[in-house]
Amino acid sequence: MNRTIAFLAVAITIALGTLAQFSAAQTKPNIVFIMADDLGPGWVDFDDSNSEINTPNLQRLAQTGMVFSKAYAAASVCSPTRAACITGMSPAQIGLTTHIPGKAGNERKGPKGSPEGADSLKYLPLWLPSYARELKKLGYATGFLGKWHLAGEGSVKAKDGIINRDWHPEHYGFDMNIGGCAYGQPRSWFDPYQNATIANRKKGEYLTDRFGDEAASFIKTNHDKPFHLTLWPYSVHTPIRAPKDLVKKNGGRKYNAMLESLDNAVGKVIRSLEETGTRDNTLLVFYSDNGGHIPTQWLADQKGSLLEGGLRVPMVVSWPGVIKSGTTCDQPVTSMDFFPTFVHAAGGSTAECKQLEGVDLKPLFEGAEKLERDALYWHFPHNRVEVTHYMGGTILEGDWKFYCGYGLIEDALYNLKDDPMEKHNVLASNPELAQNLRSKLNGWLTKVSAKMPKENVQK
């Protein structure tokens, strides 16, 4: 009798433990982070794009979630933004402030006598924090798919995208890595991919389609436990390539065909979540790493610029039970915010992460009107090689945006409410405001130990 009672006690204890684990898995939300490449606002259906664009899955996501009308990237080019997302630190604090070049020394010189670009890291240091590591500590299965571009310079000369495997996603807390290497753009959009982190599967298969399939597989494999998926497709980065059937469907417009393929991958994610019964317990983010290489008609400039067209990005977040369907938010948010948002959503703490510059977005998800943050900052101490975008630093406080040209081009002050296209420099008529914003920008640069442009010794 005593043995029977003891056996039952052990069985009940095991059952309760299993139930507790199951309950914890159900209460921890799954987290899916999709980030497009070089996709500016105006090129998805949920921001009133033109009728030629076909992104129904993103539109569906917007209808079930919250659209952010003032989402910003941490940088106007890709590598710094990606580093900021992973670490919760600004590119200036990390010391990685420009895209990691496919060719060494890939920076255009400014005018004679002007400052030279600051030094910038060519990889993401392993000792920096990573939201994937934090989520693993909290019991999450973690997967990475797509473009990493944080693993060393010189990838143009690499036949397989490998510069140093120690800097690949699997060393930053991801259990799985497919596609992530030093490449900033695909060697090939079609199988064979010439990427050592992607096993070739079917000749002629399109890369974005492949990532969609792999995302669905990851979700189905890990649906019985908390999971996190970082899906960062190379789309819609150049070169502009798409499957022939989609190009034909889109009237010969290859870029629109790439957008539809990207949307199809998003659709595969959504369907997999629904089929596994995990959709209602998933925080799903769609975002982009910088402004578009194809300009947005209602924003000034494009990728590489510190004007709005280089920094503003499309963003929508869906989280059933937390975010009310069909809502919008006009509060400025940025790349560093994802680290604390993901960790806190998973039940973790960032109290020991003293480096964090991002803030938790959940209050906005729940209807808060603003965040406890007075300004956003950018630091781009470089000249871009292929376009006439020069170095500068920027602060955005409310409707006011101050631009410091670092001695290369004139400083400027814009009121984005009155002048969303940034055509009218009102610095001369607002000297005290400009000086106040300049002081705040300089204070931030000092606080994060930003690397500044170097004096040009050429006279």
Sequence and secondary structure as in RCSB ss.txt:
>XXXX:A:sequence
MNRTIAFLAVAITIALGTLAQFSAAQTKPNIVFIMADDLGPGWVDFDDSNSEINTPNLQRLAQTGMVFSKAYAAA
SVCSPTRAACITGMSPAQIGLTTHIPGKAGNERKGPKGSPEGADSLKYLPLWLPSYARELKKLGYATGFLGKWHL
AGEGSVKAKDGIINRDWHPEHYGFDMNIGGCAYGQPRSWFDPYQNATIANRKKGEYLTDRFGDEAASFIKTNHDK
PFHLTLWPYSVHTPIRAPKDLVKKNGGRKYNAMLESLDNAVGKVIRSLEETGTRDNTLLVFYSDNGGHIPTQWLA
DQKGSLLEGGLRVPMVVSWPGVIKSGTTCDQPVTSMDFFPTFVHAAGGSTAECKQLEGVDLKPLFEGAEKLERDA
LYWHFPHNRVEVTHYMGGTILEGDWKFYCGYGLIEDALYNLKDDPMEKHNVLASNPELAQNLRSKLNGWLTKVSA
KMPKENVQK
>XXXX:A:secstr
 HHHHHHHHHHHHHHHHHHHHHHHHHHS EEEEEEESS  TTSSGGGT  TT   HHHHHHHHTSEEETTEE SS
SSHHHHHHHHHHSS HHHHT  S   SSTT     STTS B     SB  TTS  HHHHHHHTT EEEEEE    
B S GGG SSS S GGGSGGGTT SEEES SS SS S SBSS   TTS   STT BHHHHHHHHHHHHHHHHTTS
 EEEEEE  TT SS    HHHHHHTTT HHHHHHHHHHHHHHHHHHHHHHTT GGGEEEEEEESSS SS  TTSS
S TT SSHHHHEE  EEE TTTS TTEEE S B GGGHHHHHHHHTT   TT TT      HHHHTT S  S   
EEEEE    SSS    EEEEEETTEEEEE TTTS  EEEETTT TT     STT HHHHHHHHHHHHHHHHHTT 
   B     
